[in-house]
Structures are given as C-alpha cells and as structure tokens.
C-alpha cells in the first residue's frame, strides 16, 4: 500500500515532534505546519489523508482552517482530528458540526491517538 500523508498542524514545535513520533510508525509520511495558512498551502503540493489540527494558532486558527478546507471542492477531503486544549462541550460540538471527524484533548498519548485513528479506520 502506498504511504499516506498526515499533516500535523500546531504552532508548538514540541507538539508536532511528539505527534510525529506517534503517527509516523503507523505508516504515514508526515508534513508539518505552524498555522492554518501553512496547512492550506500544503494541500497545493500533496494529497493528504489525515490532518491532526490544533485550534489556537496565529495567522489562521484551526477552526478557520477547517472551514476553508471543507469549502474546497477541488480536494480529496482528509480525515481531520482536532487535537487541542479546548475542552468546552460547545467547542467540541462546533468542531464536529463544521467537519472535524474526531476530537482529542491535550495532553494526549500514543494510546489515545492510536485509538482515534483505529476508530476512523485509518489503521
């Protein structure tokens, strides 16, 4: 099977590094972006199967990115998992209503991420 691509979108380099260490061994090529605008730009070069998305970022936040991504009809739409400190029920509901496939709270660990990817049928 061809390697699928995961885009990790978080303004924290440490979070991106930890997420990479969890997801890369599961058979994904990894791209990284520091904000939503960089993430949107990544879709111009690559077909992306999975986006691990932070909410609170400069330039373009996670929700703005999600809305822009889901509005694009020219793309094969990826699975999107919000991975954030936002824990209010209304925020989770907003994310899912606007096209997120799953929601993970920070801090996360390998077991949590693996479980979400299994639920989504990605591993």
MIDO-391431 format. One record per atom (N, C-alpha, C, O): y, x, z; residue number from 1; residue in one letter. Coordinates in Angstrom, 2 decimals, always signed. Atoms other than C-alpha are relative to their C-alpha. Example, Ala and Ser with C-alpha at 12.3 -4.5 7.8 and 13.67 -1.06 7.14 Angstrom:
2
{north -1.19 east +0.89 up +0.00 i 1 aa a};
{north -4.50 east +12.30 up +7.80 i 1 aa a};
{north +1.20 east +0.90 up +0.00 i 1 aa a};
{north +1.18 east +1.94 up +0.66 i 1 aa a};
{north -1.19 east -0.82 up -0.06 i 2 aa s};
{north -1.06 east +13.67 up +7.14 i 2 aa s};
{north +1.09 east -0.77 up +0.73 i 2 aa s};
{north +2.20 east -0.26 up +0.90 i 2 aa s};
END
This chain:
123
{north -1.18 east +0.84 up +0.00 i 1 aa x};
{north +0.00 east +0.00 up +0.00 i 1 aa x};
{north +1.24 east +0.88 up +0.00 i 1 aa x};
{north +1.29 east +1.90 up +0.69 i 1 aa x};
{north -1.25 east -0.77 up +0.06 i 2 aa x};
{north +3.47 east +1.27 up -0.82 i 2 aa x};
{north +0.71 east -0.10 up +1.35 i 2 aa x};
{north +0.67 east -1.13 up +2.03 i 2 aa x};
{north -0.72 east -0.01 up -1.26 i 3 aa x};
{north +5.54 east +2.26 up +2.16 i 3 aa x};
{north +1.19 east -0.95 up -0.08 i 3 aa x};
{north +1.95 east -0.93 up -1.05 i 3 aa x};
{north -1.14 east +0.91 up -0.08 i 4 aa x};
{north +8.02 east -0.43 up +3.18 i 4 aa x};
{north +1.14 east +0.69 up +0.73 i 4 aa x};
{north +0.93 east +1.67 up +1.45 i 4 aa x};
{north -1.18 east -0.60 up -0.60 i 5 aa x};
{north +11.54 east +0.34 up +4.32 i 5 aa x};
{north +0.55 east -0.88 up +1.11 i 5 aa x};
{north +0.65 east -2.10 up +0.97 i 5 aa x};
{north -0.66 east +0.65 up -1.12 i 6 aa x};
{north +13.09 east -0.54 up +7.67 i 6 aa x};
{north +1.40 east +0.61 up +0.13 i 6 aa x};
{north +1.55 east +1.83 up +0.16 i 6 aa x};
{north -1.37 east -0.43 up -0.23 i 7 aa x};
{north +16.85 east -0.35 up +8.11 i 7 aa x};
{north +0.34 east -0.26 up +1.46 i 7 aa x};
{north +0.29 east -1.40 up +1.93 i 7 aa x};
{north -0.39 east +0.10 up -1.40 i 8 aa x};
{north +17.92 east +0.35 up +11.69 i 8 aa x};
{north +1.52 east +0.03 up +0.06 i 8 aa x};
{north +2.14 east +1.02 up -0.34 i 8 aa x};
{north -1.44 east +0.13 up -0.02 i 9 aa x};
{north +21.49 east -0.83 up +12.27 i 9 aa x};
{north +0.48 east -0.06 up +1.45 i 9 aa x};
{north +0.31 east -1.08 up +2.13 i 9 aa x};
{north -0.50 east -0.07 up -1.38 i 10 aa x};
{north +23.05 east +0.26 up +15.56 i 10 aa x};
{north +1.04 east +1.10 up +0.07 i 10 aa x};
{north +0.87 east +2.15 up -0.55 i 10 aa x};
{north -1.03 east -1.03 up -0.11 i 11 aa x};
{north +26.19 east +2.17 up +16.47 i 11 aa x};
{north -0.39 east +1.12 up +0.96 i 11 aa x};
{north +0.31 east +2.13 up +1.05 i 11 aa x};
{north +0.49 east -1.05 up -0.90 i 12 aa x};
{north +24.20 east +4.18 up +19.05 i 12 aa x};
{north -1.05 east +0.86 up -0.69 i 12 aa x};
{north -2.10 east +0.38 up -1.11 i 12 aa x};
{north +0.94 east -0.94 up +0.61 i 13 aa x};
{north +22.51 east +7.26 up +17.63 i 13 aa x};
{north -1.30 east +0.06 up +0.80 i 13 aa x};
{north -2.38 east +0.19 up +0.23 i 13 aa x};
{north +1.19 east -0.05 up -0.87 i 14 aa x};
{north +20.12 east +7.27 up +20.62 i 14 aa x};
{north -0.90 east -1.20 up -0.26 i 14 aa x};
{north -2.11 east -1.05 up -0.36 i 14 aa x};
{north +0.80 east +1.19 up +0.28 i 15 aa x};
{north +19.01 east +3.69 up +19.99 i 15 aa x};
{north -0.69 east +0.12 up -1.35 i 15 aa x};
{north -1.86 east -0.22 up -1.49 i 15 aa x};
{north +0.61 east -0.17 up +1.33 i 16 aa x};
{north +18.45 east +4.47 up +16.30 i 16 aa x};
{north -1.18 east +0.99 up +0.08 i 16 aa x};
{north -2.22 east +0.76 up -0.54 i 16 aa x};
{north +1.06 east -1.01 up -0.13 i 17 aa x};
{north +16.37 east +7.53 up +17.25 i 17 aa x};
{north -1.24 east -0.58 up +0.69 i 17 aa x};
{north -2.36 east -0.36 up +0.24 i 17 aa x};
{north +1.12 east +0.62 up -0.72 i 18 aa x};
{north +14.21 east +5.59 up +19.74 i 18 aa x};
{north -0.71 east -1.01 up -0.90 i 18 aa x};
{north -1.94 east -1.04 up -0.96 i 18 aa x};
{north +0.58 east +1.01 up +0.89 i 19 aa x};
{north +13.70 east +2.74 up +17.26 i 19 aa x};
{north -0.80 east +0.67 up -1.12 i 19 aa x};
{north -1.88 east +0.22 up -1.48 i 19 aa x};
{north +0.70 east -0.74 up +1.05 i 20 aa x};
{north +12.74 east +5.23 up +14.54 i 20 aa x};
{north -1.36 east +0.48 up +0.50 i 20 aa x};
{north -2.37 east +0.36 up -0.20 i 20 aa x};
{north +1.26 east -0.52 up -0.56 i 21 aa x};
{north +10.08 east +6.78 up +16.82 i 21 aa x};
{north -1.04 east -1.09 up +0.19 i 21 aa x};
{north -2.24 east -0.81 up +0.16 i 21 aa x};
{north +0.92 east +1.12 up -0.16 i 22 aa x};
{north +8.57 east +3.34 up +17.36 i 22 aa x};
{north -0.48 east -0.52 up -1.35 i 22 aa x};
{north -1.67 east -0.77 up -1.54 i 22 aa x};
{north +0.30 east +0.71 up +1.25 i 23 aa x};
{north +8.70 east +1.95 up +13.81 i 23 aa x};
{north -0.58 east +0.90 up -1.08 i 23 aa x};
{north -1.44 east +0.46 up -1.85 i 23 aa x};
{north +0.48 east -0.90 up +1.06 i 24 aa x};
{north +8.08 east +4.99 up +11.59 i 24 aa x};
{north -1.53 east +0.13 up -0.01 i 24 aa x};
{north -2.13 east +0.07 up -1.08 i 24 aa x};
{north +1.47 east -0.12 up +0.00 i 25 aa x};
{north +4.43 east +5.43 up +12.74 i 25 aa x};
{north -0.74 east -1.27 up -0.43 i 25 aa x};
{north -1.94 east -1.24 up -0.68 i 25 aa x};
{north +0.61 east +1.26 up +0.42 i 26 aa x};
{north +3.81 east +1.77 up +11.81 i 26 aa x};
{north -0.01 east -0.16 up -1.52 i 26 aa x};
{north -0.37 east -1.22 up -2.03 i 26 aa x};
{north +0.09 east +0.02 up +1.45 i 27 aa x};
{north +4.10 east +2.66 up +8.13 i 27 aa x};
{north +1.29 east -0.35 up -0.71 i 27 aa x};
{north +1.26 east -0.79 up -1.86 i 27 aa x};
{north -1.29 east +0.30 up +0.62 i 28 aa x};
{north +7.81 east +2.19 up +7.45 i 28 aa x};
{north +0.77 east +1.28 up -0.29 i 28 aa x};
{north +0.80 east +2.20 up +0.53 i 28 aa x};
{north -1.03 east -0.99 up +0.26 i 29 aa x};
{north +10.24 east +4.51 up +5.74 i 29 aa x};
{north +1.24 east -0.51 up +0.74 i 29 aa x};
{north +1.44 east -1.72 up +0.83 i 29 aa x};
{north -1.13 east +0.40 up -0.84 i 30 aa x};
{north +13.43 east +4.50 up +7.83 i 30 aa x};
{north +1.33 east +0.37 up -0.66 i 30 aa x};
{north +1.53 east +1.50 up -1.12 i 30 aa x};
{north -1.41 east -0.23 up +0.32 i 31 aa x};
{north +17.07 east +4.13 up +6.83 i 31 aa x};
{north +0.80 east -0.36 up +1.25 i 31 aa x};
{north +0.37 east -1.18 up +2.05 i 31 aa x};
{north -0.84 east +0.30 up -1.15 i 32 aa x};
{north +19.87 east +4.10 up +9.39 i 32 aa x};
{north +1.41 east -0.33 up -0.44 i 32 aa x};
{north +1.91 east +0.19 up -1.45 i 32 aa x};
{north -1.40 east +0.33 up +0.22 i 33 aa x};
{north +23.33 east +2.56 up +9.50 i 33 aa x};
{north +0.67 east -0.16 up +1.36 i 33 aa x};
{north +0.05 east -0.62 up +2.32 i 33 aa x};
{north -0.74 east +0.07 up -1.26 i 34 aa x};
{north +26.01 east +2.72 up +12.19 i 34 aa x};
{north +0.74 east -1.32 up +0.19 i 34 aa x};
{north +1.19 east -1.62 up +1.29 i 34 aa x};
{north -0.69 east +1.29 up -0.09 i 35 aa x};
{north +27.58 east -0.67 up +11.40 i 35 aa x};
{north -0.46 east -0.89 up -1.15 i 35 aa x};
{north -1.19 east -0.46 up -2.05 i 35 aa x};
{north +0.43 east +0.97 up +1.00 i 36 aa x};
{north +27.13 east -3.77 up +9.31 i 36 aa x};
{north +0.41 east +0.34 up -1.42 i 36 aa x};
{north -0.34 east +0.05 up -2.36 i 36 aa x};
{north -0.43 east -0.35 up +1.35 i 37 aa x};
{north +29.14 east -2.48 up +6.36 i 37 aa x};
{north -0.91 east +1.08 up -0.59 i 37 aa x};
{north -1.32 east +0.97 up -1.75 i 37 aa x};
{north +0.94 east -1.03 up +0.48 i 38 aa x};
{north +26.99 east +0.66 up +6.06 i 38 aa x};
{north -1.35 east -0.64 up -0.31 i 38 aa x};
{north -2.01 east -0.25 up -1.28 i 38 aa x};
{north +1.28 east +0.68 up +0.22 i 39 aa x};
{north +23.95 east -1.63 up +6.33 i 39 aa x};
{north +0.02 east -0.76 up -1.32 i 39 aa x};
{north -0.94 east -0.68 up -2.10 i 39 aa x};
{north -0.11 east +0.71 up +1.29 i 40 aa x};
{north +25.14 east -3.83 up +3.46 i 40 aa x};
{north -0.05 east +0.96 up -1.16 i 40 aa x};
{north -0.69 east +0.70 up -2.18 i 40 aa x};
{north -0.01 east -1.01 up +1.05 i 41 aa x};
{north +25.79 east -0.73 up +1.39 i 41 aa x};
{north -1.40 east +0.54 up -0.28 i 41 aa x};
{north -1.71 east +0.89 up -1.42 i 41 aa x};
{north +1.36 east -0.53 up +0.17 i 42 aa x};
{north +22.19 east +0.41 up +1.96 i 42 aa x};
{north -0.82 east -0.87 up -0.95 i 42 aa x};
{north -1.74 east -0.37 up -1.60 i 42 aa x};
{north +0.75 east +0.90 up +0.89 i 43 aa x};
{north +20.95 east -2.64 up +0.04 i 43 aa x};
{north +0.28 east +0.28 up -1.47 i 43 aa x};
{north -0.46 east -0.18 up -2.33 i 43 aa x};
{north -0.31 east -0.34 up +1.40 i 44 aa x};
{north +22.60 east -1.27 up -3.11 i 44 aa x};
{north -0.98 east +1.05 up -0.53 i 44 aa x};
{north -1.19 east +1.13 up -1.74 i 44 aa x};
{north +0.89 east -1.07 up +0.44 i 45 aa x};
{north +20.13 east +1.65 up -3.19 i 45 aa x};
{north -1.48 east -0.31 up +0.23 i 45 aa x};
{north -2.33 east +0.20 up -0.50 i 45 aa x};
{north +1.39 east +0.16 up -0.40 i 46 aa x};
{north +16.94 east +0.37 up -1.58 i 46 aa x};
{north -0.39 east -1.45 up +0.17 i 46 aa x};
{north +0.45 east -2.29 up +0.50 i 46 aa x};
{north +0.55 east +1.29 up -0.38 i 47 aa x};
{north +14.72 east -2.66 up -1.25 i 47 aa x};
{north -0.49 east +0.15 up +1.43 i 47 aa x};
{north -1.27 east +1.05 up +1.73 i 47 aa x};
{north +0.24 east -0.12 up -1.43 i 48 aa x};
{north +14.45 east -3.25 up +2.48 i 48 aa x};
{north -0.83 east -1.19 up +0.47 i 48 aa x};
{north -0.50 east -2.34 up +0.18 i 48 aa x};
{north +0.90 east +1.05 up -0.47 i 49 aa x};
{north +11.64 east -5.20 up +4.15 i 49 aa x};
{north +0.36 east -0.51 up +1.39 i 49 aa x};
{north +0.10 east -1.67 up +1.72 i 49 aa x};
{north -0.26 east +0.32 up -1.40 i 50 aa x};
{north +12.88 east -5.16 up +7.75 i 50 aa x};
{north +1.35 east +0.59 up +0.41 i 50 aa x};
{north +1.66 east +1.73 up +0.07 i 50 aa x};
{north -1.25 east -0.48 up -0.58 i 51 aa x};
{north +16.26 east -4.88 up +9.47 i 51 aa x};
{north -0.07 east -0.20 up +1.51 i 51 aa x};
{north -0.28 east -1.32 up +1.98 i 51 aa x};
{north -0.14 east +0.05 up -1.45 i 52 aa x};
{north +16.49 east -4.04 up +13.18 i 52 aa x};
{north +1.50 east +0.08 up +0.26 i 52 aa x};
{north +2.12 east +1.10 up -0.04 i 52 aa x};
{north -1.45 east +0.19 up +0.04 i 53 aa x};
{north +20.03 east -5.21 up +13.96 i 53 aa x};
{north +0.62 east -0.16 up +1.38 i 53 aa x};
{north +0.23 east -1.03 up +2.15 i 53 aa x};
{north -0.80 east +0.13 up -1.22 i 54 aa x};
{north +22.42 east -4.65 up +16.84 i 54 aa x};
{north +1.09 east -1.05 up -0.25 i 54 aa x};
{north +1.45 east -1.30 up -1.40 i 54 aa x};
{north -1.05 east +1.01 up +0.15 i 55 aa x};
{north +25.08 east -7.30 up +17.49 i 55 aa x};
{north +1.38 east +0.64 up +0.06 i 55 aa x};
{north +2.22 east +0.42 up -0.82 i 55 aa x};
{north -1.34 east -0.53 up -0.28 i 56 aa x};
{north +28.03 east -5.34 up +18.88 i 56 aa x};
{north +0.19 east +1.37 up -0.62 i 56 aa x};
{north -0.31 east +2.37 up -0.11 i 56 aa x};
{north -0.26 east -1.25 up +0.73 i 57 aa x};
{north +29.22 east -2.69 up +16.42 i 57 aa x};
{north +1.42 east -0.06 up -0.56 i 57 aa x};
{north +1.96 east -1.14 up -0.77 i 57 aa x};
{north -1.33 east -0.02 up +0.64 i 58 aa x};
{north +32.56 east -1.57 up +14.97 i 58 aa x};
{north -0.12 east -0.35 up -1.49 i 58 aa x};
{north -1.22 east -0.46 up -2.03 i 58 aa x};
{north -0.15 east +0.25 up +1.44 i 59 aa x};
{north +33.71 east -2.33 up +11.39 i 59 aa x};
{north -0.53 east -1.38 up -0.39 i 59 aa x};
{north +0.25 east -2.25 up -0.77 i 59 aa x};
{north +0.61 east +1.30 up +0.28 i 60 aa x};
{north +31.25 east -5.22 up +10.83 i 60 aa x};
{north -1.12 east -0.18 up +1.01 i 60 aa x};
{north -2.06 east +0.61 up +1.05 i 60 aa x};
{north +1.03 east +0.18 up -1.03 i 61 aa x};
{north +29.20 east -6.62 up +13.70 i 61 aa x};
{north -1.29 east -0.60 up -0.59 i 61 aa x};
{north -1.34 east -0.93 up -1.77 i 61 aa x};
{north +1.31 east +0.46 up +0.47 i 62 aa x};
{north +25.61 east -7.80 up +13.47 i 62 aa x};
{north +0.01 east -1.40 up -0.57 i 62 aa x};
{north -0.66 east -1.66 up -1.58 i 62 aa x};
{north -0.03 east +1.37 up +0.51 i 63 aa x};
{north +26.39 east -11.49 up +13.02 i 63 aa x};
{north +0.72 east -0.05 up -1.34 i 63 aa x};
{north +0.28 east -0.75 up -2.25 i 63 aa x};
{north -0.71 east -0.05 up +1.28 i 64 aa x};
{north +28.92 east -10.76 up +10.26 i 64 aa x};
{north -0.91 east +0.56 up -1.09 i 64 aa x};
{north -0.94 east +0.06 up -2.21 i 64 aa x};
{north +0.95 east -0.57 up +0.96 i 65 aa x};
{north +26.31 east -8.58 up +8.55 i 65 aa x};
{north -1.07 east -1.02 up -0.39 i 65 aa x};
{north -1.36 east -1.20 up -1.57 i 65 aa x};
{north +1.06 east +0.97 up +0.27 i 66 aa x};
{north +23.61 east -11.25 up +8.90 i 66 aa x};
{north +0.49 east -1.10 up -0.94 i 66 aa x};
{north -0.21 east -1.47 up -1.88 i 66 aa x};
{north -0.56 east +1.07 up +0.85 i 67 aa x};
{north +25.83 east -13.94 up +7.37 i 67 aa x};
{north +0.22 east +0.51 up -1.42 i 67 aa x};
{north -0.07 east -0.19 up -2.39 i 67 aa x};
{north -0.22 east -0.57 up +1.33 i 68 aa x};
{north +26.80 east -11.64 up +4.49 i 68 aa x};
{north -1.32 east +0.25 up -0.72 i 68 aa x};
{north -1.44 east +0.00 up -1.92 i 68 aa x};
{north +1.32 east -0.27 up +0.59 i 69 aa x};
{north +23.17 east -10.63 up +3.91 i 69 aa x};
{north -0.66 east -1.29 up -0.48 i 69 aa x};
{north -1.14 east -1.37 up -1.61 i 69 aa x};
{north +0.67 east +1.25 up +0.35 i 70 aa x};
{north +21.82 east -14.18 up +3.93 i 70 aa x};
{north +0.72 east -0.74 up -1.13 i 70 aa x};
{north +0.13 east -1.59 up -1.79 i 70 aa x};
{north -0.76 east +0.62 up +1.11 i 71 aa x};
{north +24.57 east -15.22 up +1.47 i 71 aa x};
{north -0.33 east +0.66 up -1.34 i 71 aa x};
{north -0.02 east +0.10 up -2.39 i 71 aa x};
{north +0.31 east -0.73 up +1.25 i 72 aa x};
{north +23.31 east -12.67 up -1.09 i 72 aa x};
{north -1.24 east -0.60 up -0.64 i 72 aa x};
{north -2.33 east -0.55 up -0.07 i 72 aa x};
{north +1.13 east +0.59 up +0.71 i 73 aa x};
{north +21.09 east -14.41 up -3.61 i 73 aa x};
{north -0.64 east +1.00 up -0.95 i 73 aa x};
{north -1.69 east +0.72 up -1.54 i 73 aa x};
{north +0.52 east -1.01 up +0.93 i 74 aa x};
{north +20.55 east -11.23 up -5.64 i 74 aa x};
{north -0.99 east +0.95 up +0.67 i 74 aa x};
{north -1.48 east +1.87 up +0.03 i 74 aa x};
{north +0.88 east -0.91 up -0.74 i 75 aa x};
{north +18.40 east -9.59 up -2.95 i 75 aa x};
{north -1.30 east -0.68 up +0.40 i 75 aa x};
{north -1.34 east -1.89 up +0.63 i 75 aa x};
{north +1.20 east +0.45 up -0.68 i 76 aa x};
{north +14.83 east -9.93 up -1.79 i 76 aa x};
{north +0.34 east +0.04 up +1.48 i 76 aa x};
{north +0.61 east +1.11 up +2.02 i 76 aa x};
{north -0.47 east +0.07 up -1.38 i 77 aa x};
{north +15.63 east -11.10 up +1.73 i 77 aa x};
{north -1.01 east +0.64 up +0.96 i 77 aa x};
{north -2.19 east +0.32 up +0.93 i 77 aa x};
{north +0.87 east -0.64 up -0.98 i 78 aa x};
{north +14.23 east -8.91 up +4.52 i 78 aa x};
{north -0.17 east -0.85 up +1.25 i 78 aa x};
{north +0.57 east -1.81 up +1.47 i 78 aa x};
{north +0.10 east +0.53 up -1.36 i 79 aa x};
{north +12.99 east -9.93 up +7.94 i 79 aa x};
{north +1.11 east +0.67 up +0.80 i 79 aa x};
{north +1.37 east +1.86 up +0.63 i 79 aa x};
{north -1.07 east -0.55 up -0.84 i 80 aa x};
{north +15.83 east -9.48 up +10.44 i 80 aa x};
{north -0.33 east -0.27 up +1.46 i 80 aa x};
{north -0.55 east -1.41 up +1.86 i 80 aa x};
{north +0.23 east +0.11 up -1.44 i 81 aa x};
{north +15.25 east -8.78 up +14.13 i 81 aa x};
{north +1.25 east +0.49 up +0.71 i 81 aa x};
{north +1.58 east +1.67 up +0.65 i 81 aa x};
{north -1.11 east -0.43 up -0.83 i 82 aa x};
{north +18.30 east -8.77 up +16.36 i 82 aa x};
{north -0.56 east +0.77 up +1.18 i 82 aa x};
{north -1.54 east +0.34 up +1.80 i 82 aa x};
{north +0.40 east -0.83 up -1.13 i 83 aa x};
{north +17.94 east -6.06 up +18.98 i 83 aa x};
{north +1.28 east +0.35 up +0.75 i 83 aa x};
{north +1.99 east +1.28 up +0.36 i 83 aa x};
{north -1.34 east -0.04 up -0.57 i 84 aa x};
{north +20.85 east -6.41 up +21.37 i 84 aa x};
{north +0.00 east -0.26 up +1.49 i 84 aa x};
{north -1.00 east -0.69 up +2.06 i 84 aa x};
{north -0.18 east +0.32 up -1.41 i 85 aa x};
{north +22.16 east -6.72 up +24.90 i 85 aa x};
{north +0.49 east -1.43 up +0.19 i 85 aa x};
{north +0.52 east -1.92 up +1.32 i 85 aa x};
{north -0.45 east +1.39 up -0.10 i 86 aa x};
{north +23.47 east -10.21 up +24.11 i 86 aa x};
{north -1.18 east -0.86 up +0.46 i 86 aa x};
{north -2.18 east -0.97 up -0.24 i 86 aa x};
{north +1.14 east +0.75 up -0.53 i 87 aa x};
{north +21.29 east -12.44 up +26.28 i 87 aa x};
{north +0.29 east -1.46 up +0.28 i 87 aa x};
{north -0.55 east -2.17 up +0.85 i 87 aa x};
{north -0.32 east +1.40 up -0.19 i 88 aa x};
{north +23.08 east -15.78 up +26.37 i 88 aa x};
{north -0.82 east -0.85 up -0.98 i 88 aa x};
{north -0.98 east -0.47 up -2.14 i 88 aa x};
{north +0.80 east +0.88 up +0.85 i 89 aa x};
{north +20.96 east -18.63 up +25.02 i 89 aa x};
{north +0.77 east -0.41 up -1.25 i 89 aa x};
{north +0.19 east -0.50 up -2.34 i 89 aa x};
{north -0.78 east +0.42 up +1.17 i 90 aa x};
{north +23.82 east -19.71 up +22.74 i 90 aa x};
{north +0.06 east +1.09 up -1.06 i 90 aa x};
{north +0.06 east +0.79 up -2.26 i 90 aa x};
{north -0.02 east -1.12 up +0.96 i 91 aa x};
{north +23.94 east -16.23 up +21.14 i 91 aa x};
{north -1.35 east +0.09 up -0.72 i 91 aa x};
{north -1.39 east +0.28 up -1.94 i 91 aa x};
{north +1.34 east -0.05 up +0.60 i 92 aa x};
{north +20.17 east -16.21 up +20.57 i 92 aa x};
{north -0.15 east -1.15 up -1.00 i 92 aa x};
{north -0.64 east -0.95 up -2.12 i 92 aa x};
{north +0.07 east +1.18 up +0.87 i 93 aa x};
{north +20.37 east -19.71 up +19.11 i 93 aa x};
{north +0.84 east +0.21 up -1.27 i 93 aa x};
{north +0.39 east -0.11 up -2.37 i 93 aa x};
{north -0.88 east -0.26 up +1.14 i 94 aa x};
{north +23.29 east -18.70 up +16.86 i 94 aa x};
{north -0.66 east +0.97 up -0.98 i 94 aa x};
{north -0.63 east +0.76 up -2.19 i 94 aa x};
{north +0.66 east -0.99 up +0.86 i 95 aa x};
{north +21.37 east -15.68 up +15.56 i 95 aa x};
{north -1.14 east -0.64 up -0.79 i 95 aa x};
{north -1.25 east -0.43 up -1.99 i 95 aa x};
{north +1.16 east +0.62 up +0.68 i 96 aa x};
{north +18.24 east -17.70 up +14.76 i 96 aa x};
{north +0.45 east -1.06 up -0.99 i 96 aa x};
{north -0.15 east -1.18 up -2.07 i 96 aa x};
{north -0.50 east +1.03 up +0.92 i 97 aa x};
{north +20.22 east -20.55 up +13.18 i 97 aa x};
{north +0.62 east +0.61 up -1.25 i 97 aa x};
{north +0.63 east -0.01 up -2.31 i 97 aa x};
{north -0.66 east -0.66 up +1.13 i 98 aa x};
{north +22.01 east -18.06 up +10.92 i 98 aa x};
{north -0.93 east +0.93 up -0.78 i 98 aa x};
{north -0.47 east +1.67 up -1.64 i 98 aa x};
{north +0.94 east -0.71 up +0.86 i 99 aa x};
{north +18.85 east -16.46 up +9.59 i 99 aa x};
{north -0.74 east +1.17 up +0.61 i 99 aa x};
{north -1.51 east +1.83 up -0.08 i 99 aa x};
{north +0.82 east -1.04 up -0.64 i 100 aa x};
{north +17.51 east -13.96 up +12.13 i 100 aa x};
{north -1.42 east -0.53 up +0.16 i 100 aa x};
{north -1.61 east -1.72 up +0.44 i 100 aa x};
{north +1.39 east +0.41 up -0.13 i 101 aa x};
{north +13.72 east -14.03 up +12.25 i 101 aa x};
{north -0.52 east +0.14 up +1.42 i 101 aa x};
{north -1.42 east -0.59 up +1.84 i 101 aa x};
{north +0.42 east -0.24 up -1.39 i 102 aa x};
{north +13.34 east -12.71 up +15.80 i 102 aa x};
{north +1.17 east +0.59 up +0.77 i 102 aa x};
{north +2.21 east +0.92 up +0.21 i 102 aa x};
{north -1.06 east -0.46 up -0.90 i 103 aa x};
{north +15.37 east -11.55 up +18.79 i 103 aa x};
{north -0.65 east +0.83 up +1.10 i 103 aa x};
{north -1.58 east +0.37 up +1.76 i 103 aa x};
{north +0.53 east -0.91 up -1.02 i 104 aa x};
{north +14.70 east -8.60 up +21.11 i 104 aa x};
{north +1.16 east +0.41 up +0.90 i 104 aa x};
{north +2.25 east +0.74 up +0.43 i 104 aa x};
{north -1.02 east -0.44 up -0.96 i 105 aa x};
{north +16.63 east -7.77 up +24.26 i 105 aa x};
{north -0.11 east +1.50 up +0.24 i 105 aa x};
{north -1.21 east +2.05 up +0.32 i 105 aa x};
{north -0.03 east -1.39 up -0.46 i 106 aa x};
{north +17.70 east -4.23 up +25.09 i 106 aa x};
{north +0.00 east -0.04 up +1.52 i 106 aa x};
{north +0.62 east -0.94 up +2.09 i 106 aa x};
{north +0.81 east -1.08 up +0.58 i 107 aa x};
{north +16.25 east -2.27 up +26.70 i 107 aa x};
{north -1.34 east -0.53 up -0.49 i 107 aa x};
{north -1.88 east -1.50 up +0.06 i 107 aa x};
{north +1.28 east +0.38 up +0.59 i 108 aa x};
{north +13.11 east -2.55 up +24.60 i 108 aa x};
{north -0.95 east +1.18 up +0.13 i 108 aa x};
{north -0.55 east +2.29 up +0.48 i 108 aa x};
{north +0.97 east -1.09 up +0.04 i 109 aa x};
{north +9.92 east -0.53 up +24.41 i 109 aa x};
{north -0.93 east -0.21 up -1.19 i 109 aa x};
{north -0.81 east -1.19 up -1.92 i 109 aa x};
{north +0.90 east +0.05 up +1.16 i 110 aa x};
{north +7.19 east +0.14 up +21.88 i 110 aa x};
{north -0.82 east -1.28 up -0.03 i 110 aa x};
{north -1.00 east -1.88 up -1.09 i 110 aa x};
{north +0.83 east +1.20 up -0.07 i 111 aa x};
{north +5.05 east -2.77 up +23.08 i 111 aa x};
{north +0.76 east -1.25 up -0.46 i 111 aa x};
{north +0.22 east -2.08 up -1.18 i 111 aa x};
{north -0.82 east +1.15 up +0.39 i 112 aa x};
{north +7.89 east -5.28 up +22.64 i 112 aa x};
{north +0.24 east -0.01 up -1.51 i 112 aa x};
{north +0.07 east -1.03 up -2.16 i 112 aa x};
{north -0.28 east -0.08 up +1.43 i 113 aa x};
{north +8.81 east -4.06 up +19.15 i 113 aa x};
{north -1.26 east -0.25 up -0.81 i 113 aa x};
{north -1.24 east -1.01 up -1.78 i 113 aa x};
{north +1.27 east +0.21 up +0.70 i 114 aa x};
{north +5.18 east -3.89 up +18.03 i 114 aa x};
{north -0.39 east -1.48 up +0.03 i 114 aa x};
{north -0.83 east -2.03 up -0.99 i 114 aa x};
{north +0.33 east +1.42 up -0.13 i 115 aa x};
{north +4.61 east -7.43 up +19.33 i 115 aa x};
{north +0.82 east -0.88 up -0.93 i 115 aa x};
{north +0.28 east -1.78 up -1.57 i 115 aa x};
{north -0.86 east +0.79 up +0.90 i 116 aa x};
{north +7.60 east -8.83 up +17.40 i 116 aa x};
{north -0.40 east +0.21 up -1.45 i 116 aa x};
{north -0.44 east -0.74 up -2.23 i 116 aa x};
{north +0.38 east -0.28 up +1.40 i 117 aa x};
{north +6.52 east -7.09 up +14.18 i 117 aa x};
{north -1.35 east -0.63 up -0.32 i 117 aa x};
{north -1.58 east -1.06 up -1.46 i 117 aa x};
{north +1.28 east +0.69 up +0.21 i 118 aa x};
{north +2.99 east -8.47 up +14.62 i 118 aa x};
{north +0.23 east -1.50 up -0.19 i 118 aa x};
{north -0.36 east -2.11 up -1.09 i 118 aa x};
{north -0.32 east +1.43 up +0.14 i 119 aa x};
{north +4.42 east -11.99 up +15.13 i 119 aa x};
{north +0.55 east -0.32 up -1.38 i 119 aa x};
{north +0.29 east -1.39 up -1.93 i 119 aa x};
{north -0.61 east +0.21 up +1.32 i 120 aa x};
{north +6.35 east -11.59 up +11.88 i 120 aa x};
{north -0.96 east +0.33 up -1.15 i 120 aa x};
{north -0.63 east +0.12 up -2.32 i 120 aa x};
{north +0.97 east -0.34 up +1.04 i 121 aa x};
{north +3.23 east -10.41 up +10.03 i 121 aa x};
{north +0.31 east +1.28 up -0.74 i 121 aa x};
{north -0.18 east +1.49 up -1.85 i 121 aa x};
{north -0.38 east -1.25 up +0.65 i 122 aa x};
{north +4.73 east -7.01 up +9.24 i 122 aa x};
{north -0.97 east +1.13 up +0.31 i 122 aa x};
{north -1.03 east +2.12 up -0.41 i 122 aa x};
{north +1.03 east -0.99 up -0.33 i 123 aa x};
{north +1.97 east -5.02 up +10.95 i 123 aa x};
{north -1.27 east -0.72 up +0.41 i 123 aa x};
{north -2.27 east -0.07 up +0.73 i 123 aa x};
END
